[in-house]
Amino acid sequence: MLERRDVVLIVRDGGDRRGPYEEAQRLYDEIVSDDPSPRLTPFERAQRAVRPTGNSR
């Protein structure tokens, strides 16, 4: 499963063409957060909640 996270980028230039990844990478800086935990939506939190096991009816 892919983790959802917020990413902050500083775009240095829009570029003149669609190029390879290495070239595109030079067009922006990613600001790394000190908070390693992903920010989940309420739905995502509910999906990850620990559910009791057993025969409950």
Distance bins in CASP14 RR format, pairs under 12 A and 6 or more apart:
PFRMAT RR
TARGET T0000
AUTHOR 0000-0000-0000
RMODE 2
METHOD distances of the structure
MODEL  1
1 38 0 0 0 0 0 1 0 0 0 0 0
1 40 0 0 0 0 0 1 0 0 0 0 0
1 44 0 0 0 0 1 0 0 0 0 0 0
1 47 0 0 0 0 1 0 0 0 0 0 0
1 48 0 0 0 0 1 0 0 0 0 0 0
2 38 0 0 0 0 1 0 0 0 0 0 0
2 44 0 0 0 0 0 1 0 0 0 0 0
3 36 0 0 0 0 0 1 0 0 0 0 0
3 37 0 0 0 0 1 0 0 0 0 0 0
3 38 1 0 1 0 0 0 0 0 0 0 0
3 39 0 0 0 0 0 1 0 0 0 0 0
3 40 0 0 0 0 1 0 0 0 0 0 0
3 44 0 0 0 0 1 0 0 0 0 0 0
3 48 0 0 0 0 0 1 0 0 0 0 0
4 37 0 0 0 0 0 1 0 0 0 0 0
4 38 1 0 1 0 0 0 0 0 0 0 0
4 39 1 0 0 1 0 0 0 0 0 0 0
4 40 1 0 0 1 0 0 0 0 0 0 0
4 41 1 0 0 1 0 0 0 0 0 0 0
4 43 0 0 0 0 0 1 0 0 0 0 0
4 44 1 0 0 1 0 0 0 0 0 0 0
4 45 0 0 0 0 0 1 0 0 0 0 0
4 47 0 0 0 0 0 1 0 0 0 0 0
4 48 0 0 0 0 0 1 0 0 0 0 0
5 30 0 0 0 0 0 1 0 0 0 0 0
5 32 0 0 0 0 0 1 0 0 0 0 0
5 33 0 0 0 0 1 0 0 0 0 0 0
5 35 0 0 0 0 1 0 0 0 0 0 0
5 36 0 0 0 0 1 0 0 0 0 0 0
5 37 0 0 0 0 1 0 0 0 0 0 0
5 38 1 0 1 0 0 0 0 0 0 0 0
5 39 1 0 0 1 0 0 0 0 0 0 0
5 40 0 0 0 0 1 0 0 0 0 0 0
5 41 0 0 0 0 0 1 0 0 0 0 0
5 44 0 0 0 0 0 1 0 0 0 0 0
6 30 0 0 0 0 0 1 0 0 0 0 0
6 31 0 0 0 0 0 1 0 0 0 0 0
6 32 0 0 0 0 0 1 0 0 0 0 0
6 33 1 0 0 1 0 0 0 0 0 0 0
6 35 0 0 0 0 1 0 0 0 0 0 0
6 37 0 0 0 0 0 1 0 0 0 0 0
6 38 0 0 0 0 1 0 0 0 0 0 0
6 39 1 0 1 0 0 0 0 0 0 0 0
6 40 0 0 0 0 0 1 0 0 0 0 0
6 41 0 0 0 0 0 1 0 0 0 0 0
7 28 0 0 0 0 0 1 0 0 0 0 0
7 29 0 0 0 0 0 1 0 0 0 0 0
7 30 1 0 0 1 0 0 0 0 0 0 0
7 31 0 0 0 0 1 0 0 0 0 0 0
7 32 0 0 0 0 1 0 0 0 0 0 0
7 33 0 0 0 0 1 0 0 0 0 0 0
7 38 0 0 0 0 0 1 0 0 0 0 0
7 39 0 0 0 0 0 1 0 0 0 0 0
8 28 0 0 0 0 0 1 0 0 0 0 0
8 29 0 0 0 0 1 0 0 0 0 0 0
8 30 1 0 0 1 0 0 0 0 0 0 0
8 31 1 0 1 0 0 0 0 0 0 0 0
8 32 0 0 0 0 1 0 0 0 0 0 0
8 33 1 0 0 1 0 0 0 0 0 0 0
8 35 0 0 0 0 0 1 0 0 0 0 0
9 24 0 0 0 0 0 1 0 0 0 0 0
9 25 0 0 0 0 0 1 0 0 0 0 0
9 27 0 0 0 0 1 0 0 0 0 0 0
9 28 1 0 1 0 0 0 0 0 0 0 0
9 29 1 0 0 1 0 0 0 0 0 0 0
9 30 1 0 1 0 0 0 0 0 0 0 0
9 31 1 0 0 1 0 0 0 0 0 0 0
9 32 0 0 0 0 0 1 0 0 0 0 0
10 27 0 0 0 0 0 1 0 0 0 0 0
10 28 1 0 0 1 0 0 0 0 0 0 0
10 29 1 0 1 0 0 0 0 0 0 0 0
10 30 0 0 0 0 1 0 0 0 0 0 0
10 31 1 0 0 1 0 0 0 0 0 0 0
10 32 0 0 0 0 0 1 0 0 0 0 0
11 24 0 0 0 0 0 1 0 0 0 0 0
11 26 0 0 0 0 0 1 0 0 0 0 0
11 27 1 0 0 1 0 0 0 0 0 0 0
11 28 1 0 1 0 0 0 0 0 0 0 0
11 29 0 0 0 0 1 0 0 0 0 0 0
11 30 0 0 0 0 0 1 0 0 0 0 0
11 31 0 0 0 0 0 1 0 0 0 0 0
12 24 0 0 0 0 0 1 0 0 0 0 0
12 25 0 0 0 0 0 1 0 0 0 0 0
12 26 1 0 0 1 0 0 0 0 0 0 0
12 27 1 0 1 0 0 0 0 0 0 0 0
12 28 1 0 0 1 0 0 0 0 0 0 0
12 29 1 0 0 1 0 0 0 0 0 0 0
12 30 0 0 0 0 0 1 0 0 0 0 0
13 23 0 0 0 0 0 1 0 0 0 0 0
13 24 0 0 0 0 0 1 0 0 0 0 0
13 25 0 0 0 0 0 1 0 0 0 0 0
13 26 0 0 0 0 1 0 0 0 0 0 0
13 27 1 0 1 0 0 0 0 0 0 0 0
13 28 0 0 0 0 1 0 0 0 0 0 0
13 29 0 0 0 0 0 1 0 0 0 0 0
14 23 0 0 0 0 0 1 0 0 0 0 0
14 24 0 0 0 0 1 0 0 0 0 0 0
14 26 0 0 0 0 0 1 0 0 0 0 0
14 27 1 0 1 0 0 0 0 0 0 0 0
14 28 0 0 0 0 1 0 0 0 0 0 0
15 23 0 0 0 0 1 0 0 0 0 0 0
15 24 0 0 0 0 1 0 0 0 0 0 0
15 25 0 0 0 0 0 1 0 0 0 0 0
15 26 0 0 0 0 1 0 0 0 0 0 0
15 27 1 0 1 0 0 0 0 0 0 0 0
15 28 0 0 0 0 0 1 0 0 0 0 0
16 23 0 0 0 0 0 1 0 0 0 0 0
16 24 0 0 0 0 0 1 0 0 0 0 0
16 27 0 0 0 0 0 1 0 0 0 0 0
17 23 0 0 0 0 1 0 0 0 0 0 0
17 24 0 0 0 0 0 1 0 0 0 0 0
17 27 0 0 0 0 0 1 0 0 0 0 0
18 24 0 0 0 0 1 0 0 0 0 0 0
18 27 0 0 0 0 0 1 0 0 0 0 0
19 25 0 0 0 0 0 1 0 0 0 0 0
19 26 0 0 0 0 0 1 0 0 0 0 0
19 27 0 0 0 0 1 0 0 0 0 0 0
20 26 0 0 0 0 0 1 0 0 0 0 0
20 27 0 0 0 0 0 1 0 0 0 0 0
21 27 0 0 0 0 0 1 0 0 0 0 0
21 28 0 0 0 0 0 1 0 0 0 0 0
33 39 0 0 0 0 1 0 0 0 0 0 0
37 45 0 0 0 0 0 1 0 0 0 0 0
37 48 0 0 0 0 0 1 0 0 0 0 0
38 44 0 0 0 0 1 0 0 0 0 0 0
38 45 0 0 0 0 0 1 0 0 0 0 0
38 48 0 0 0 0 0 1 0 0 0 0 0
39 45 0 0 0 0 0 1 0 0 0 0 0
40 46 0 0 0 0 1 0 0 0 0 0 0
40 47 0 0 0 0 1 0 0 0 0 0 0
40 48 1 0 0 1 0 0 0 0 0 0 0
40 49 0 0 0 0 0 1 0 0 0 0 0
41 47 0 0 0 0 1 0 0 0 0 0 0
41 48 0 0 0 0 0 1 0 0 0 0 0
42 48 0 0 0 0 0 1 0 0 0 0 0
42 49 0 0 0 0 0 1 0 0 0 0 0
43 49 0 0 0 0 0 1 0 0 0 0 0
END
